[in-house]
Amino acid sequence: MTRFVKIGYEGIEISLPLHALYLYRGNAQLLDNISPLINDGIERREKVIFIGSKQLCKTLRKNFRTRITAVAEEVRPKSLVSWLKREYRKLPKTRQGLRILLESGRDYVAIENVLDDFIRQPDNRFFVLCMYDVEGITSSELIETLKTHPYVFVEHLIQPNCFYSRVKQQNWIDILTGVYNRQYFDSHLNTELQRASRYEHNLSVIVIDIDSLRSVNEEFDMRRGDDVLKQMARILERSLRSVDILARYGGDEFIALLPETRKAYAYKTAQRILRNVSNHDFFKDNLRVEEISVSIGIAGFPEDAGDTRQMIKKVENALRRAKRQGGGRICGFE
């Protein structure tokens, strides 16, 4: 499947897999705006499926004939994800991906988070556009729906040309530390790897593991361990650039994406992290407590890995080597 899709009158280019929300008013406006998306999917040799009312299905079958599949209200919200999985498994090798245009409504609001988790898994060849008629759902339902979508498109509702906004997902934030969570990182890593490959740029990933967090929890309690995690997140944020992306990747593990960065510079960043952690007093001069150290693994694109799964595997291998050597050190993948 083509790695990027253009959407809206302004032709905003967004990487795949993509779960987007489209707000419209009336069938005439909907048909006018989705026709270019259908043609684009056909040209890219994707399987295009429209799920919606009988009236719209009839019109689309007339306009596009057998080049698309129009499903008239046969897929219900609770079975949507399982239906998508089956369609994806049946996708012929001659097809470059699956493009779903879903005429949504209030019944679909509750499953948006589940749908997003499924669609945005790395390497999925999906473009799912959930289309809501703003006259068909309440304001409170619309707000709940907006929270689950990283991309929202509003045509002709505010002004006569395309209005675009990006909505930051609250469910992408780790509640304890305030940095991004694993779901967001995996999604963004996939996007950045695609961009780096497209433009032949470098990027690096570093994973940071707190060496002795378990002993802190055992000696004190979970609250003290949670406080260490919060402090660590602030240290890492100060150690990284504003363009870098930091996430909590596991219980005592953080991970950072460094766009446009060769491994040599990633080593310098890792050294800065080691230095800043070493200089930080986590326990406020409590001399009986051993201070915190971290182990760091590094992997880079293109020399170590070319996709999300391989990148995570390689950087975790590097981290394990650092831990085996006693912790408190940096290892790159070799």
Rosetta silent file (secondary structure, phi, psi, omega in degrees, C-alpha in Angstrom):
SEQUENCE: MTRFVKIGYEGIEISLPLHALYLYRGNAQLLDNISPLINDGIERREKVIFIGSKQLCKTLRKNFRTRITAVAEEVRPKSLVSWLKREYRKLPKTRQGLRILLESGRDYVAIENVLDDFIRQPDNRFFVLCMYDVEGITSSELIETLKTHPYVFVEHLIQPNCFYSRVKQQNWIDILTGVYNRQYFDSHLNTELQRASRYEHNLSVIVIDIDSLRSVNEEFDMRRGDDVLKQMARILERSLRSVDILARYGGDEFIALLPETRKAYAYKTAQRILRNVSNHDFFKDNLRVEEISVSIGIAGFPEDAGDTRQMIKKVENALRRAKRQGGGRICGFE
SCORE:     score description
SCORE:     0.000 S_00000001
   1 L     0.000  139.798  178.033    0.000    0.000    0.000 S_00000001
   2 L   -55.521  138.344 -171.321    1.260    3.494   -0.780 S_00000001
   3 L   -74.207  -18.910 -177.954    2.804    4.901    2.383 S_00000001
   4 E  -129.784  150.412  176.568    1.071    8.256    2.229 S_00000001
   5 E  -131.184  140.445  176.377   -2.464    9.374    1.405 S_00000001
   6 E   -98.979  135.168 -175.407   -3.682   12.855    0.494 S_00000001
   7 E  -141.423  147.447  179.734   -6.978   13.914    1.995 S_00000001
   8 L    83.242  164.116 -178.082   -9.157   17.047    1.999 S_00000001
   9 L   -61.483  -28.198 -179.748   -9.274   19.934   -0.437 S_00000001
  10 L   -85.805   -1.054  175.902   -5.825   21.077    0.668 S_00000001
  11 L    63.037   44.262 -179.570   -4.367   17.634   -0.088 S_00000001
  12 E   -66.712  129.978 -176.179   -2.847   17.076    3.333 S_00000001
  13 E   -95.746  122.197 -177.444   -0.393   14.166    3.140 S_00000001
  14 E  -130.685  142.798 -176.991   -0.605   11.666    5.988 S_00000001
  15 E   -80.205  157.444 -179.773    1.212    8.369    6.457 S_00000001
  16 L  -103.263  156.304    0.676   -0.486    4.992    6.679 S_00000001
  17 L   -70.113  151.376 -173.291   -1.977    3.106    8.448 S_00000001
  18 E  -132.924  131.382  172.078   -4.513    5.854    9.010 S_00000001
  19 E  -120.309  108.004 -173.880   -7.664    6.156   11.098 S_00000001
  20 E  -121.976  158.395  178.691   -9.272    9.494   10.329 S_00000001
  21 E  -115.804  131.210 -179.837  -12.513   11.259   11.158 S_00000001
  22 E  -122.993  121.814  179.600  -14.470   13.192    8.542 S_00000001
  23 E  -102.443  133.094 -177.849  -17.285   15.539    9.526 S_00000001
  24 E  -145.168  172.576  177.332  -19.836   16.527    6.906 S_00000001
  25 L  -135.029  104.130  175.226  -23.345   17.838    6.500 S_00000001
  26 L    94.495  148.275 -176.645  -25.658   16.086    4.053 S_00000001
  27 H   -64.641  -35.521 -178.761  -25.255   13.301    1.473 S_00000001
  28 H   -61.860  -44.495  178.640  -24.507   15.637   -1.421 S_00000001
  29 H   -65.273  -39.990  179.695  -21.489   17.070    0.392 S_00000001
  30 H   -61.478  -50.035 -179.107  -20.342   13.590    1.426 S_00000001
  31 H   -61.669  -38.088  179.876  -20.446   12.188   -2.100 S_00000001
  32 H   -62.379  -36.565 -172.908  -18.649   15.233   -3.467 S_00000001
  33 H   -92.992  -23.633 -179.924  -15.768   14.830   -1.018 S_00000001
  34 H   -91.430  -16.474 -179.630  -15.292   11.067   -0.907 S_00000001
  35 H   -57.508  -43.682  176.743  -15.341   10.505   -4.674 S_00000001
  36 H   -62.798  -34.311  178.572  -11.684   11.640   -5.055 S_00000001
  37 H   -67.642  -37.504  177.565  -10.700    9.296   -2.200 S_00000001
  38 H   -66.180  -47.209  178.489  -12.445    6.388   -3.917 S_00000001
  39 H   -59.814  -40.010  179.435  -10.756    7.148   -7.250 S_00000001
  40 H   -62.898  -43.735  178.588   -7.400    7.437   -5.495 S_00000001
  41 H   -63.515  -40.018  178.459   -7.862    4.035   -3.848 S_00000001
  42 H   -63.294  -44.308 -179.609   -8.831    2.445   -7.163 S_00000001
  43 H   -64.134  -31.593 -179.633   -5.763    3.908   -8.882 S_00000001
  44 L   -86.252    5.479  178.519   -3.507    2.565   -6.128 S_00000001
  45 L    62.711   35.756  171.537   -4.964   -0.937   -6.560 S_00000001
  46 L   -91.357  157.890  170.924   -6.451   -0.997   -3.076 S_00000001
  47 E   -85.623  120.252 -176.860   -9.704   -2.742   -2.269 S_00000001
  48 E  -104.232  124.986 -179.950  -12.207    0.055   -1.595 S_00000001
  49 E  -125.435  127.629  173.380  -15.216   -0.705    0.596 S_00000001
  50 E  -106.437  129.818  177.839  -18.015    1.706    1.460 S_00000001
  51 E  -117.824  115.866 -177.508  -20.206    0.818    4.459 S_00000001
  52 E  -175.439 -157.032 -174.740  -23.341    2.899    4.789 S_00000001
  53 L   -69.634  157.977  179.164  -26.979    3.509    3.928 S_00000001
  54 H   -61.207  -37.808 -179.081  -28.773    1.763    1.081 S_00000001
  55 H   -61.984  -47.552 -179.834  -29.306    5.076   -0.667 S_00000001
  56 H   -69.182  -38.136  177.542  -25.606    5.970   -0.723 S_00000001
  57 H   -60.188  -42.512  179.736  -24.588    2.414   -1.648 S_00000001
  58 H   -61.471  -43.339  179.773  -26.951    2.511   -4.636 S_00000001
  59 H   -64.661  -43.595 -178.133  -25.480    5.818   -5.815 S_00000001
  60 H   -68.687  -37.154  176.021  -21.882    4.619   -5.432 S_00000001
  61 H   -62.255  -38.032  179.025  -22.561    1.349   -7.255 S_00000001
  62 H   -66.785  -41.085 -176.413  -23.982    3.389  -10.121 S_00000001
  63 H   -76.559  -35.567 -172.349  -20.994    5.756  -10.174 S_00000001
  64 H  -117.470   -7.052  177.752  -18.189    3.233   -9.691 S_00000001
  65 H    54.017 -130.072 -173.962  -19.792   -0.094  -10.691 S_00000001
  66 H   -84.577    1.665 -177.301  -17.654   -3.096   -9.712 S_00000001
  67 H   -74.352  -15.563  173.982  -14.556   -1.061   -8.899 S_00000001
  68 L  -131.179  164.929  173.703  -15.699   -0.701   -5.274 S_00000001
  69 E  -108.968  123.842  179.019  -17.659   -2.804   -2.792 S_00000001
  70 E  -111.519  118.194 -176.494  -20.692   -1.075   -1.267 S_00000001
  71 E  -108.312  114.540 -173.884  -22.084   -2.743    1.864 S_00000001
  72 E   -87.528   91.685  170.909  -25.549   -1.519    2.805 S_00000001
  73 L    54.841   29.514 -179.110  -25.761   -1.420    6.607 S_00000001
  74 L   -93.475  -10.531 -179.100  -24.791   -5.082    6.952 S_00000001
  75 L  -109.278  116.480 -178.736  -21.886   -4.466    9.337 S_00000001
  76 L   -92.099  157.778 -175.512  -22.899   -3.503   12.848 S_00000001
  77 H   -53.184  -45.873 -175.364  -20.630   -1.637   15.283 S_00000001
  78 H   -65.585  -26.481 -178.707  -19.969   -4.561   17.645 S_00000001
  79 H  -102.257    6.404 -173.223  -18.853   -6.816   14.799 S_00000001
  80 H   -63.295  -48.248 -176.346  -16.942   -4.164   12.827 S_00000001
  81 H   -64.108  -44.680  178.286  -13.412   -5.004   13.993 S_00000001
  82 H   -63.678  -35.051  177.184  -13.853   -8.760   13.507 S_00000001
  83 H   -65.802  -42.752  178.329  -15.348   -8.051   10.070 S_00000001
  84 H   -62.018  -41.002  179.016  -12.362   -5.879    9.147 S_00000001
  85 H   -60.543  -43.103  179.817   -9.957   -8.620   10.233 S_00000001
  86 H   -64.361  -43.246  179.506  -11.696  -11.136    7.992 S_00000001
  87 H   -63.718  -37.297 -179.448  -11.666   -8.746    5.033 S_00000001
  88 H   -68.100  -40.111  178.823   -7.989   -8.020    5.594 S_00000001
  89 H   -66.359  -31.618 -178.676   -7.105  -11.725    5.726 S_00000001
  90 L   -83.385   -3.123 -174.666   -9.012  -12.296    2.456 S_00000001
  91 L   -61.056  121.353  179.825   -7.211   -9.438    0.707 S_00000001
  92 L   -63.896  153.676  179.715   -5.747  -10.771   -2.579 S_00000001
  93 L   -64.109  -21.895  179.495   -2.026  -10.367   -3.148 S_00000001
  94 L   -74.580  -14.130  179.585   -2.834   -8.227   -6.168 S_00000001
  95 L   -91.783  140.497 -176.644   -4.352   -5.599   -3.856 S_00000001
  96 L   -89.421   -3.796  179.647   -2.082   -3.010   -2.253 S_00000001
  97 L   162.906 -175.733 -177.612   -4.227   -2.477    0.830 S_00000001
  98 E  -122.086  123.230  179.682   -7.704   -1.982    2.235 S_00000001
  99 E  -115.479  114.253 -176.158   -9.507    1.389    2.084 S_00000001
 100 E  -111.332  126.514  173.916  -12.666    1.577    4.202 S_00000001
 101 E  -113.526  109.266 -170.838  -15.134    4.466    4.066 S_00000001
 102 E  -110.754  114.552  174.744  -17.534    4.024    6.968 S_00000001
 103 E   -75.737  100.452 -171.800  -20.720    6.075    7.276 S_00000001
 104 L   -92.558  174.674  177.983  -20.739    6.228   11.081 S_00000001
 105 L  -161.803 -168.514 -174.827  -23.290    7.314   13.654 S_00000001
 106 H   -62.111  -26.267  179.776  -23.915    7.369   17.381 S_00000001
 107 H   -68.508  -21.190 -176.367  -23.770    3.554   17.547 S_00000001
 108 H   -91.392  -12.616 -174.864  -20.131    3.625   16.439 S_00000001
 109 H   -57.454  -41.857 -174.019  -18.870    6.137   19.003 S_00000001
 110 H   -67.952  -21.973 -175.619  -18.274    3.499   21.664 S_00000001
 111 H  -101.951    5.549 -176.738  -16.029    1.330   19.456 S_00000001
 112 H   -60.967  -41.573 -179.819  -13.750    4.085   18.117 S_00000001
 113 H   -63.883  -42.864  178.408  -10.942    3.351   20.596 S_00000001
 114 H   -63.134  -42.231  179.336  -10.981   -0.370   19.799 S_00000001
 115 H   -61.786  -42.907 -179.030  -11.010    0.430   16.097 S_00000001
 116 H   -64.815  -42.672  179.471   -8.056    2.792   16.462 S_00000001
 117 H   -59.769  -39.402 -178.480   -5.995    0.241   18.426 S_00000001
 118 H   -72.016  -48.520 -172.802   -6.546   -2.343   15.694 S_00000001
 119 H   -65.909  -41.089 -169.918   -5.985   -0.133   12.654 S_00000001
 120 L   -87.440   15.360  171.706   -2.850    1.645   13.824 S_00000001
 121 L   -64.031  138.305 -177.991   -0.794   -1.477   14.496 S_00000001
 122 L   -54.600  142.014  174.978    2.531   -1.131   12.658 S_00000001
 123 L    77.519   -0.728  173.208    2.674   -2.512    9.114 S_00000001
 124 L   -67.782  139.278  178.838   -1.113   -2.679    8.673 S_00000001
 125 L  -100.104   67.092 -173.313   -2.137   -1.685    5.142 S_00000001
 126 E  -123.379  141.638  163.203   -5.239    0.194    6.244 S_00000001
 127 E  -133.983  109.152 -179.915   -6.941    3.487    5.536 S_00000001
 128 E  -116.342  121.142  178.988  -10.194    3.774    7.502 S_00000001
 129 E  -112.837  112.454  176.820  -12.225    6.967    7.257 S_00000001
 130 E   -90.646  120.932 -171.710  -15.100    7.237    9.737 S_00000001
 131 E  -110.081  120.508 -177.433  -17.646    9.703    8.355 S_00000001
 132 E  -116.341  125.568  169.805  -20.056   11.457   10.705 S_00000001
 133 E   -78.172  117.091 -174.099  -22.982   13.631    9.670 S_00000001
 134 L   -64.458  -15.571  177.198  -22.859   16.348   12.324 S_00000001
 135 L   -85.953   -3.456 -175.377  -26.636   16.561   12.261 S_00000001
 136 L  -102.778   -9.132  179.317  -26.879   12.906   13.251 S_00000001
 137 L  -132.480  158.580 -178.584  -25.074   12.874   16.612 S_00000001
 138 L   -78.867  165.972 -179.645  -25.175   15.014   19.750 S_00000001
 139 H   -62.580  -41.299 -178.658  -22.432   17.426   20.787 S_00000001
 140 H   -66.055  -39.008  176.868  -21.337   15.242   23.703 S_00000001
 141 H   -65.625  -37.935  179.527  -21.071   12.187   21.435 S_00000001
 142 H   -65.093  -41.727  179.630  -19.067   14.202   18.938 S_00000001
 143 H   -62.607  -43.058  178.131  -16.622   15.356   21.616 S_00000001
 144 H   -61.818  -38.077  178.952  -16.082   11.766   22.758 S_00000001
 145 H   -68.205  -40.919 -179.902  -15.433   10.751   19.156 S_00000001
 146 H   -59.170  -32.744 -177.083  -12.971   13.594   18.584 S_00000001
 147 L   -63.952  -24.785 -173.889  -10.843   12.365   21.485 S_00000001
 148 L   -95.226   -1.837 -174.201  -10.031    9.119   19.692 S_00000001
 149 L  -113.536  123.907  174.603   -8.916   10.552   16.358 S_00000001
 150 L   -72.966  -22.547 -177.698   -5.451   11.946   15.618 S_00000001
 151 E  -129.430  127.156 -178.434   -6.751   13.424   12.360 S_00000001
 152 E  -127.763  132.555 -179.831  -10.022   15.293   11.915 S_00000001
 153 E  -122.896  127.560 -179.296  -11.329   16.771    8.680 S_00000001
 154 E  -123.046  114.826 -178.403  -14.193   19.242    8.523 S_00000001
 155 E  -104.017  122.960  171.662  -15.465   20.211    5.081 S_00000001
 156 L    64.452   12.027 -178.353  -17.653   23.309    4.592 S_00000001
 157 L   -89.384  -32.363 -178.186  -18.833   23.391    8.194 S_00000001
 158 L  -108.650  -38.555 -180.000  -16.881   26.422    9.333 S_00000001
 159 L  -149.840  165.514 -172.880  -15.781   28.020    6.082 S_00000001
 160 L   -72.483   -3.331  174.990  -16.124   27.181    2.381 S_00000001
 161 L  -118.464  179.823 -172.176  -12.697   25.555    2.136 S_00000001
 162 E   -70.361  130.890  173.571  -11.080   22.689    3.996 S_00000001
 163 E  -110.799  130.891 -174.687  -10.448   23.172    7.720 S_00000001
 164 E  -128.683  138.261  174.422   -7.952   20.796    9.276 S_00000001
 165 E  -144.688  149.867  174.741   -6.894   20.211   12.863 S_00000001
 166 E  -103.956  129.666 -178.385   -4.857   17.629   14.675 S_00000001
 167 L  -104.549  123.028  179.743   -6.340   16.386   17.939 S_00000001
 168 L   -77.188  124.408 -176.606   -3.917   15.160   20.562 S_00000001
 169 L   -79.685  124.964  177.833   -5.148   11.866   21.945 S_00000001
 170 H   -66.780  -30.109 -179.640   -5.349   11.754   25.709 S_00000001
 171 H   -77.737    7.936  174.030   -5.072    7.964   25.595 S_00000001
 172 H   -99.108    3.154 -176.679   -1.594    8.363   24.098 S_00000001
 173 E  -108.014  132.432  173.107   -0.172    9.784   27.327 S_00000001
 174 L   -71.750  120.051 -171.862    1.288    7.704   30.160 S_00000001
 175 L   -62.931  -39.781 -175.272   -0.718    8.847   33.164 S_00000001
 176 L   -68.743  -49.535 -171.348    2.045    8.391   35.736 S_00000001
 177 L   -97.728  -19.525 -179.293    4.951   10.151   33.991 S_00000001
 178 L    82.432    0.188  174.903    3.170   12.474   31.548 S_00000001
 179 L   -93.006  177.564 -179.672    5.268   11.324   28.570 S_00000001
 180 E   -67.301  160.356  177.744    3.902    9.379   25.597 S_00000001
 181 L  -102.033 -178.826 -174.774    2.982    5.721   25.961 S_00000001
 182 H   -63.422  -39.154 -179.653    3.984    2.652   23.969 S_00000001
 183 H   -58.184  -46.473 -179.475    1.003    2.847   21.603 S_00000001
 184 H   -65.551  -43.533 -176.639    1.913    6.353   20.499 S_00000001
 185 H   -61.736  -47.003 -179.034    5.608    5.552   20.162 S_00000001
 186 H   -59.144  -42.319  179.567    5.043    2.481   17.985 S_00000001
 187 H   -63.984  -43.984 -176.504    2.721    4.440   15.724 S_00000001
 188 H   -73.261  -34.902  176.737    5.119    7.376   15.424 S_00000001
 189 H   -61.498  -43.146  177.939    8.164    5.156   14.897 S_00000001
 190 H   -58.763  -44.165  178.897    6.383    3.513   11.987 S_00000001
 191 H   -62.307  -46.481 -176.814    5.641    6.948   10.505 S_00000001
 192 H   -69.864  -33.651  176.016    9.199    8.220   10.944 S_00000001
 193 H   -65.139  -40.378  177.291   10.742    5.056    9.504 S_00000001
 194 H   -62.659  -42.852 -179.492    8.585    5.438    6.414 S_00000001
 195 H   -66.960  -42.683  179.565    9.632    9.071    6.066 S_00000001
 196 H   -62.652  -39.709  178.271   13.324    8.264    6.613 S_00000001
 197 H   -66.701  -41.108 -177.377   13.142    5.539    3.981 S_00000001
 198 H   -63.810  -41.164 -175.045   11.330    7.781    1.542 S_00000001
 199 H  -104.709    6.259  178.543   13.841   10.622    1.795 S_00000001
 200 L    57.673   49.809  177.015   16.927    8.469    2.603 S_00000001
 201 L  -106.736  168.136  176.435   17.441   10.062    6.017 S_00000001
 202 L   -96.616  157.333  164.700   18.815    8.632    9.260 S_00000001
 203 E  -154.768  158.660  179.277   17.090    8.077   12.565 S_00000001
 204 E  -132.817  154.605  175.758   18.046    6.420   15.846 S_00000001
 205 E  -126.918  133.833  174.966   16.205    4.795   18.713 S_00000001
 206 E  -124.802  136.771  178.221   17.506    4.570   22.266 S_00000001
 207 E  -115.782  135.661 -173.801   15.930    2.521   25.034 S_00000001
 208 E  -120.804  121.787 -179.644   16.629    3.354   28.686 S_00000001
 209 E  -115.236  130.559  177.639   16.127    0.833   31.485 S_00000001
 210 E   -77.726  119.971 -170.498   16.296    1.744   35.187 S_00000001
 211 L   -66.896  -36.115 -168.309   18.712   -0.773   36.675 S_00000001
 212 L  -125.397   28.883 -177.135   17.494   -0.939   40.261 S_00000001
 213 H   -66.255  -34.995 -179.490   13.832    0.092   40.317 S_00000001
 214 H   -62.209  -41.556  179.645   12.723   -3.300   41.658 S_00000001
 215 H   -67.181  -31.962  176.337   14.987   -2.987   44.691 S_00000001
 216 H   -64.301  -44.766  178.893   13.607    0.515   45.349 S_00000001
 217 H   -63.005  -37.330 -179.186   10.069   -0.895   45.374 S_00000001
 218 H   -71.553  -39.020 -176.893   11.165   -3.728   47.679 S_00000001
 219 H   -77.151  -35.198 -179.284   13.041   -1.460   50.123 S_00000001
 220 L  -111.881 -103.711  175.456   10.414    1.260   50.253 S_00000001
 221 L  -160.623  178.787 -176.722    7.092    0.903   48.442 S_00000001
 222 H   -63.602  -30.515 -179.475    5.534    1.382   45.025 S_00000001
 223 H   -64.593  -38.647  177.403    4.975    5.081   45.644 S_00000001
 224 H   -67.061  -39.828  176.050    8.709    5.699   45.971 S_00000001
 225 H   -62.232  -40.627  176.876    9.268    3.729   42.776 S_00000001
 226 H   -62.010  -37.329  179.215    6.606    5.794   41.028 S_00000001
 227 H   -65.909  -38.162  176.261    8.386    8.952   42.183 S_00000001
 228 H   -61.760  -43.559  178.389   11.645    7.678   40.663 S_00000001
 229 H   -60.286  -41.431  179.284    9.827    7.089   37.346 S_00000001
 230 H   -64.511  -44.908  179.213    8.463   10.645   37.384 S_00000001
 231 H   -64.212  -39.854 -179.762   11.885   12.116   38.101 S_00000001
 232 H   -62.261  -41.798  178.989   13.460    9.949   35.415 S_00000001
 233 H   -58.981  -40.596  179.661   10.943   11.182   32.847 S_00000001
 234 H   -68.075  -38.958  177.978   11.886   14.806   33.627 S_00000001
 235 H   -62.608  -45.461 -178.533   15.625   14.036   33.344 S_00000001
 236 H   -64.943  -39.931  177.784   15.136   12.339   29.991 S_00000001
 237 H   -60.440  -41.326  179.272   13.030   15.199   28.667 S_00000001
 238 H   -69.770  -24.216 -176.967   15.795   17.661   29.589 S_00000001
 239 H   -85.578  -13.482 -175.886   18.388   15.415   27.943 S_00000001
 240 L  -106.594  164.733  175.628   16.592   15.218   24.589 S_00000001
 241 L   -80.183  165.285 -180.000   15.862   17.734   21.851 S_00000001
 242 L   -67.009  -25.525 -179.331   12.415   19.182   21.324 S_00000001
 243 L   -83.637  -13.254  179.486   12.043   17.170   18.094 S_00000001
 244 L   -76.625  155.133 -177.888   12.800   13.866   19.835 S_00000001
 245 E  -117.912  121.422 -178.487    9.932   11.697   21.058 S_00000001
 246 E  -109.513  136.844  178.540   10.075   10.164   24.523 S_00000001
 247 E  -142.157  152.634  168.913    7.740    7.422   25.731 S_00000001
 248 E   -85.752  122.445 -170.329    7.400    5.070   28.649 S_00000001
 249 L  -104.749  -14.581  179.228    7.743    1.674   27.033 S_00000001
 250 L  -166.233 -167.814 -176.860    7.341   -0.656   29.995 S_00000001
 251 L   -56.598  -51.502 -179.108    7.353   -0.770   33.776 S_00000001
 252 L  -122.568   26.375 -173.319   10.888    0.567   34.231 S_00000001
 253 E  -125.553  132.310  173.620   11.758    1.234   30.604 S_00000001
 254 E  -115.773  157.279  179.149   11.696    4.413   28.527 S_00000001
 255 E  -140.599  145.020 -177.568   12.335    4.726   24.800 S_00000001
 256 E  -132.857  137.376  175.947   13.248    7.719   22.641 S_00000001
 257 E  -103.998  125.633 -178.661   13.024    8.324   18.912 S_00000001
 258 E  -115.117   93.784  179.927   15.663   10.648   17.477 S_00000001
 259 E   -66.445  154.074  175.790   14.699   11.746   13.931 S_00000001
 260 L    53.812   39.570 -172.311   17.402   12.851   11.500 S_00000001
 261 L  -132.813  123.737  173.888   20.028   11.358   13.814 S_00000001
 262 L   -77.668  160.253 -178.308   22.985    9.080   13.076 S_00000001
 263 H   -60.407  -33.387 -179.904   24.032    6.507   15.654 S_00000001
 264 H   -59.896  -40.550  178.421   27.176    8.493   16.464 S_00000001
 265 H   -74.639  -32.869  177.473   25.073   11.409   17.671 S_00000001
 266 H   -60.873  -36.131  175.618   22.686    9.024   19.451 S_00000001
 267 H   -60.980  -41.717  178.632   25.692    7.840   21.485 S_00000001
 268 H   -62.803  -39.611  177.255   26.338   11.444   22.534 S_00000001
 269 H   -63.962  -43.404  179.387   22.708   11.781   23.597 S_00000001
 270 H   -62.952  -39.514  177.282   22.960    8.538   25.584 S_00000001
 271 H   -63.592  -37.958  177.252   26.138    9.769   27.287 S_00000001
 272 H   -64.659  -38.748  177.748   24.333   12.970   28.253 S_00000001
 273 H   -63.980  -46.559  178.249   21.515   10.897   29.756 S_00000001
 274 H   -57.323  -43.337 -178.623   23.989    8.797   31.786 S_00000001
 275 H   -65.578  -43.765 -178.351   25.665   11.948   33.045 S_00000001
 276 H   -68.812  -35.957  176.790   22.402   13.670   33.987 S_00000001
 277 H   -67.606  -42.425 -179.566   21.094   10.576   35.777 S_00000001
 278 H   -62.951  -35.279 -177.423   24.366   10.197   37.670 S_00000001
 279 H   -83.627   -6.724 -176.168   24.287   13.838   38.792 S_00000001
 280 L   -92.470  135.018  177.950   20.660   13.698   39.970 S_00000001
 281 L   -94.024   99.125 -177.351   19.822   13.045   43.631 S_00000001
 282 L   -73.254  -26.196 -170.927   16.719   10.832   43.480 S_00000001
 283 L  -117.611   18.848  172.040   16.464   10.323   47.248 S_00000001
 284 L    53.348   57.442  173.756   17.296   13.763   48.619 S_00000001
 285 L    64.989   23.317  173.675   20.608   12.942   50.343 S_00000001
 286 L   -79.945   99.726 -169.457   19.409    9.676   51.927 S_00000001
 287 L   -69.457  -19.893 -177.620   22.876    8.093   52.170 S_00000001
 288 L   -81.112   -4.670 -178.135   21.647    4.575   52.926 S_00000001
 289 L  -103.854  127.722  175.952   19.998    4.314   49.526 S_00000001
 290 L   -69.750  133.151 -176.696   22.064    3.347   46.497 S_00000001
 291 L   -69.876  162.853 -174.426   21.555    5.911   43.749 S_00000001
 292 L   -80.884  141.171  170.218   19.826    5.086   40.500 S_00000001
 293 L  -129.037  165.571  179.505   21.653    4.066   37.315 S_00000001
 294 E  -132.249  153.003  170.517   20.372    3.239   33.848 S_00000001
 295 E  -109.583  144.313 -173.897   21.349    0.922   31.003 S_00000001
 296 E  -132.162  132.750  173.155   20.933    2.159   27.440 S_00000001
 297 E  -113.895  147.715 -176.543   20.621    0.363   24.111 S_00000001
 298 E  -132.165  138.779  170.545   20.932    2.047   20.707 S_00000001
 299 E  -142.917  154.798 -175.381   19.904    1.063   17.179 S_00000001
 300 E  -134.920  158.419  172.253   19.794    3.078   13.978 S_00000001
 301 E  -110.499  133.677   12.212   18.210    3.288   10.554 S_00000001
 302 L   -98.545   -1.940 -168.245   19.217    2.234    7.940 S_00000001
 303 L   -69.922  -29.629 -174.736   22.209    0.265    9.197 S_00000001
 304 L  -103.932  -35.670 -174.579   20.442   -1.881   11.829 S_00000001
 305 L  -158.272  155.317 -178.327   16.782   -2.194   10.830 S_00000001
 306 L  -120.201   -4.377  177.770   14.279   -1.096    8.232 S_00000001
 307 L  -139.493  173.417 -172.754   10.923   -1.618    9.928 S_00000001
 308 H   -62.384  -48.973 -176.674    9.312   -1.110   13.325 S_00000001
 309 H   -61.785  -45.002 -179.877    9.518   -4.676   14.598 S_00000001
 310 H   -65.603  -38.363  179.688   13.151   -5.111   13.622 S_00000001
 311 H   -62.194  -46.214  179.383   14.113   -1.752   15.103 S_00000001
 312 H   -64.393  -41.211  179.224   12.550   -2.607   18.477 S_00000001
 313 H   -61.217  -44.082 -176.784   14.138   -6.065   18.414 S_00000001
 314 H   -69.419  -41.628 -178.394   17.598   -4.673   17.673 S_00000001
 315 H   -70.550  -32.663  176.349   17.488   -1.901   20.271 S_00000001
 316 H   -69.388  -36.190  175.281   16.238   -4.351   22.924 S_00000001
 317 H   -61.074  -42.091  178.615   19.121   -6.698   22.050 S_00000001
 318 H   -64.005  -39.932  178.884   21.544   -3.833   22.594 S_00000001
 319 H   -64.194  -43.001  179.784   19.917   -3.044   25.944 S_00000001
 320 H   -61.143  -36.231  177.934   20.204   -6.663   27.118 S_00000001
 321 H   -65.258  -40.252  177.324   23.915   -6.600   26.319 S_00000001
 322 H   -63.500  -38.592  179.472   24.327   -3.450   28.425 S_00000001
 323 H   -68.377  -41.115 -179.513   22.475   -5.121   31.315 S_00000001
 324 H   -63.747  -29.044 -179.376   24.603   -8.293   31.039 S_00000001
 325 L   -83.543    6.548  173.639   27.766   -6.193   31.283 S_00000001
 326 L   113.225   -4.705  179.025   26.662   -4.881   34.665 S_00000001
 327 L    78.340  173.137  179.616   24.344   -1.982   33.842 S_00000001
 328 L    66.399   29.612 -177.743   25.029    1.726   33.997 S_00000001
 329 L  -148.341  174.542 -177.206   26.420    1.714   30.462 S_00000001
 330 E  -114.823  136.113  172.764   25.611    2.153   26.772 S_00000001
 331 E  -134.977  134.473  172.769   25.617   -0.543   24.100 S_00000001
 332 E   -96.683  158.986  177.434   24.764   -0.171   20.430 S_00000001
 333 L   -69.530  136.263 -179.553   23.449   -2.989   18.322 S_00000001
 334 L  -129.129    0.000    0.000   26.268   -4.878   16.614 S_00000001
